[in-house]
Amino acid sequence: MVDFGAPVHETHGVRLFRPFAIATPRLCGVALRALPLGLALLGAACDTTERVKNALRTDQGDPVWQGDSTLLARHPDVLFRVTRDSAGARVVPLATLGPQGFRLLTLSDRGWRSFDLDYLVGGKPFTPYRGGRALPPVTSMRGMWEGAPLDTIRGCSILLPGALTTIPNGVELFTSGRRPPLTPVTPLSAGELQTAIDAIPTLIAPAAGIAMSMLPRYRRDVYVAETGNGPRPTIVVVYDDPEVVADSVRQMGARPRHLVVVLDKGVYGYKPTFTYTTLGNKRSPPRYRYLDHIDVDDDGKSELFFGLTIAAAPLYTIVLRYEADAWRELLRNERQRCHA
């Protein structure tokens, strides 16, 4: 019999219930000991359910922990961002994934320590992504609080945990599971790609305030992303002028030193579906850095992920979703590892 219980409270954008029992206490506590070894997974599920139920019984006065433990009991798929600094590389949790919703993962300090045990301790699996494709899984070397803390931040009351693992070259995003396959698209030939980006110097850059004659000053990076949002791939082009602009210069009327253009196939060829420009100094928005694309809600279509080039904001993330023939902001993470 499945017992969904009564609502506890609302958190993380959804109404929460006490964890339902997937088996009766008799099965979990007594009869399960007589089951064959092949049903060990059911035993683990019962154990997880009982642990959460016991925690809720003993913490009726802590509604935050009740919400955290209820969320963790579902074991949602989680998106991780890679951070790199002088202490080394980490994978840090960012958001939950799946058809139930893509949202920032927010827990209390106690919740993060439970998360560390469930997701990050040595031997736990991660799936790295490069170019929107899953690479062979890797395992965690150690979690955040597995023994001595991996690192600390002075004066921080809630610290986003990080884990050590092998990080393949070019990988910026990991998931705790494996995402479903993307909708297939017809690949681009080299000639088609060149034709698609030829419109940037002649039409798109001048409209953004960058004369065609100035584009040779910019470094150009081109990414072809088979996102599944149309019959052909999405093209992401990033232009960067390395010139350092004085902070006294205002962005209005000045030539942008940074330009991001996203192109998608329309009826008459590729057209711009997202643009972003900035001067790149302290009086203007920061420069973007393209990270990758991943399907966040199991619909077979990827979202685009961008970070910032600012070293002091390694977790800042902008996520774009394709809607009504244009890329629109879906989520923005401004938190850093110390967020409270």
ABEGO torsion letter per residue (X at the ends): XBBAEBBABBBGGBBBBBBBBABBAAAAAAAAAABBAAAAAAAAAAAAAAAAAAAAAAAAABAAAAAAAAAAAAGBBBBBBBBBBAAEBBBBBABBBEAAEBBBBBBBAAAAAAAAAAAABBGBBBBBBBGGBBBBBBBBABBAABEBBABBBBGBABBBBBBBBBBBBGBABBBABBBBBBBBBBBBBAAAAAAAAAAAAAAAAAAAGBBAAAAAABBBBBBBBBAGABABBBBBBBBBBABBBBAABBABGBBBABBBBBBBBBAAEBBBABBBBBAGBAABBBBBBBAEBBBAAGAGBBBBBBBBABAABAABBBBBBBBGGBBBBABBBABBABAX
